[in-house]
């Protein structure tokens, strides 16, 4: 006896469609809101102050100051960008003692020197270590890889913002020919191919390639007022209740002109601020607004899925073992179709949300709180 196929009625199809749409709205709704509704208002260069900074940045010439500036560095690699039309300069914020992580980066996502005939340069930015033994190891490492810039100040938590200033100074002095700069923390993973394709599109489209300051924008950040916190910001340093919009420093991109503008105004901004905020306030003073992209993860760790990672720009807090695994998996696999990318993004989202849910509930259980 033939079996009749299951037929759904109109209201049943509507119910299924509603749940499908609801699922995707919950999954991607936050990103949609961020991407399209949280964009800062573009700056019009009509204010005299902004015009002045813009002209100063265009005409900035660090050549007469090179000798004095060189004395601020233990290792400076001043010839790293010489004679090359650098498309993207990777500035990886590293700690002196973390040689293992630097090696991982060199042989994984940071190993790119050329992509589609575009020159890519890598440099690790760090301060001076406490140990003379570590300093000796750094000098040897620098001789081998030629990719370390070391400032004279101590590499300590309270000097994080000094590292931002040092990096801007080094960029405008020793790498003024870099079109774009990627500032990234050593714990992050970056999909260089995806990011460079995005930056190439910015050059070939109607979108201006000037005043680029793009990343995961932090909106209405609140200053830390707890005096015992390492991130404490006194009211005397920053009296406002909220920070202006700024890009998370785990991974962000800015153009050479933004680096020059930030360098010019940096002396007007207190260093008693978190480095990401400091950069954002300097940008605002120069008339540059941050552009949000949800393809940067910000401080969040994105659970791995190959096609998802081939689409996003960055993920934070990636362990060394995970970094080796995902790099090998991504390098030895084929490209993802549109459908595979879609399912990859869904998978990433779901796994990341579930991971956060487990972490949240696990924390509550450890504290003896009820788990609802």
N, C-alpha and C positions, 0 to 999 in steps of 0.2 A: 504494500500500500504506500503510495508516494506521500512524502512528508511535505506539508506546505511551508514555504519559507516564512520566517518571522517578519511580520510587517509592523512597523511602528507608526503610530498615529501622529498627527501634526503636533499635538501638545507634547508628545514624548520627544519628538525631534527638537522642539523648541527648548525643552528641559535640558537635553544633551548639549545643544548649542550654547545655552545660557551658562552651563557649568564649564564648558570649554573656554568661553570668553572670560568668565570670572577667574578661572585658573590662571590664564595668561595676564589678566589685569593685575592680580595679586603678585604674580611673579615678576612682571616687567613694569608695572605701573610706577614704581618709585623711580626707576631709571628714566622713564618717559618724562615724568614730572621734572626731574633734575635736568635732563638734556634740553628740554624746550621751554620750561617755565622759570628756571633758576639762572638764566643767563644775565650777566650784568649789562647795564646800558653802555653801548659804545661811547668812547670819548670823542668829542669834536674839538679839534685843535684850534679853538678860538681864544681860549684863555691865554693871556700873555705868558704866564709862568710855564705852561706846558710847551708853548712854542719855543720859549727860550731853552728849555731842557732838550727839546728835540733837536734844535740847531747845534747845541753844545755836543750832543751825542754824535751827530753826523760828523762834526769836525774834531772829535776827540783824537788827540795824537799823544800816545804814551811813550814814544821813542825817547824824548829827552829825559824821561823819568826812569828808564829801564835800569840803569845802574843802581840807583837808590832802591828801587823796588826789589831788585835781585837780592839785596841784603836781608830781606824779610823771609827768605826761604832757605831751608837746609838743602833741599833738592828741588830744582825748579823746572828742569826739562824745557828750557826756553826755545829749543829748536824743533819741538815736536810737530808743530803745525807749519813750519817754515817752508815756503815754496809749494804749498799744496792748497788747492781750492777745497777746503773742508766743508762737506755738506752737514755732517752731524758730529759734534763733539760729545762723547760720553764722559760725564764727570761723576764718578762713583765715590760717594762719601764712605770712607773706610776707616777702621781703627788700626793703629800701627801693629798691634799684636795679632791681627786676624789675617795672617798670611795664607792660611788654608782656604779661606773664603775667596780671597783675591785670585788664587790659583783656579778655584772652581769657576769663577766668573770668566777668567781668561780663556778657559777651554770649553765654556758653554756659550751662553748668550752674548758674552762680551768679546767673543773671538773675531767679530766682523771687522774687516779693514776696508772692504769695498763691497758695494751692493748696487748692481745695475749701473756700473761706471760712476758711482757716487762715493767719494772718499769719507770714511768713518774713522775717527780717532778716539782712542780710549785713554783715560787718565784716572788715577786714583788720588783723591784729595784727602790728606790727613795732616794731623799736627804731630808735634814731637812726643815720643814716648818717654816714660819715666826711666826705663831701663837702658843703660848704655849697650847692653847685649842686644836688645831689640833694635836699637839705632844702628848697630853694626850690621845686623841682618837686613835692615831696610836698605842700607847702602848697597849691599850685595844684590839684593832683589832688584834695585833700581838699575844697576849695571847690566843685569841680565835682560830685563823686560823694557826698560826705558819708558815707563808709564806711571811714574810716581811723582807727585808734587807734594812736598812736605813743608809746612810753615814752621816758623820758629816758636810759636806759642805751644803750650802743652795741650795735647789732645785729651781734653776732659769734657765732661757733660756740660759744665758751665760755659765752655768755650765753643759750643755748637754754632752759635750765631757768628762768631769770628771766622769759622770755617766757610760760611756763606760769603762773607766779605772778602776773605782771601781768594776764594774761587772766582768771584767776579773780577777782582783785580788781576788775577792770572789770565783769565779769559781775554779781557780787553787789552792786556799788555802783550801776552805771548801767543795768543790765538785769535787775533782780531779778524781773521779771514774765515772763521767758522760761521756758517749761515744759521745753524740751529744748535742749541745746547740741550742735552738731556741731563738733568740733575736727578740722581737716583741713589737711594740708600743701598748698602751692600747686602741687606737681607732680602731684597726684592728680586723678582724675575722680570725681564723685559723681553717682549717679542719684537726684536729689532726689525724684522722684515715688515711686519704689519705696521709698525710705527713709521718707518721710512716711507712706505707706500702712502701713508696718510699725509706726511709732510710734503712728498712730491706732488700729491694732488693739490695741496694748498698753493703750490707754486704755479701749477698749470691751470688752476681754476680762477674764477674772478675774485676769490677770497684773497685779501691782502696777505703777503708773507711778512709784513712788518707788524710790530707790536704783538707778536705771538707770545702768549703766556697761557699755556693750556695744561690742564690736568684735572684731577677730581677736586672740584671747588668745595671748600668748607664754608658754609653759609651761617652767619650769625654765631661764630665761635665765641665762647665766653672765657675771659681771662681767669687764670687760676689765682684766687685770692688767699688760699690757705698758705700761711707763711712757712709751714714745715714741708711743703711740697717742693720737689726739685724744680718744678715748672712755675714756681711762684712769681707773679708779676705785680709789683707794688703799684698802688694807685698813682704814686708820683711819677712812675714811668709810663703808665698808660691809664688815664683816668676814665675812659669811656667804658660803658657796660658791655659792649660787644665789639668784636674785631670786624674790620671790613672783610669782604670776601677775599679768600686767598686759596691757592692751590696746595693740596697736601704734598709735603716734601718727599714722600716715599718714592714718587716718580712724577716728574713734570718736565715740560719742554718750554723753552723760551728762545726767542730769536736774538741775534747779536745786538740789534739796536736796543732791546730791552735790557740786556746785560750792561750796556753802556749807560743807559738811563739810571738803572739801579745803582751802579757804581758811583755816578755823579751825585745822587741824592742820599746815599747811604750814610754820609757823615751827619745828616740832619736827623737821623732816627736812632733812638736809644738801642743799645745792644742787649738790654735787659728784657728781651722778648724771645719767645720760641723762634727758631730759625725760619720756619715756614711763614709765620706771621710777619716776621721782620721783612722777608722778601715781598710779601703781599702789600705791606704798608709802603715800602719803597716804590713798588710798582704804582700804587695809587697816587703817591706824591708826584710821580712822573707822568701821570695821565694814562696809565696802562691798566686795562681791566682784565681779570682772569676769564678764560673761556672754559666752560665745563665739558668734559667728555667722560661718559660712564665707562669707556673702555679702559680707563685708568682705574685701578682698584682702590686707590687711596691706601689707608692703613689696613684694609681688609685682606685677609688671605682667601683667595679663590680656590675652592677644591678642584683638583685637576680633572680635566677632560680634554683630550687631544684637540678636537675641533674647536672647542671653546678657547683654549689657549692660543690657537692659531689666529683667532679673531681679536682677542683683547690685547691691550698694550702692556699691562703690568699686573703683577700679583705680589702682595707683600708677605713677609714672614715665611719665605720658602726655605725649608731646611736643606742642608747640603746633600743628604741622600736623595731627597725628593728632587732637588735641582738636577742631579746627575741622571736620575731616572727619566724625568720628563723631557730633558734635552735629548737623550738618546731616542726616546719614543717619538718625539716630534721630528727629529732629523732623519729617521729611517722610515718614515711613513709618507703616504701619498697626500696630495692636497685634498681638502674637504670640499664637497659640493655645498650648494646653498642649503639643501635639506639637512645635510650632515652638520653644518654649522648651526642651523636652527636647533636641532636636537642636542648638539653640544652645549649651546648656551642654556637651554632648558635644564640639562643635566647638571651643569655648573651651578646654576641658581638653586636648584633643589638640594643638591649635596651641601652647598654652602649654608643654606638656611637650616638644614637638618643638623649640620655640624655646630652652628651657633646655638641652636635649640638645646642640643646635648650638653654643650659647654655651660650654657646658662643654668640648666637644671642641675647639672653636676655640681656647679658652684653653690647652688642653693642647698643641695643635699649635704655637702661638706660642712656648710655653716649651720646645719640642723634646722633649716627652714622647711616648711611644707612644700611638697612638690605637687602643684596643681596641674 
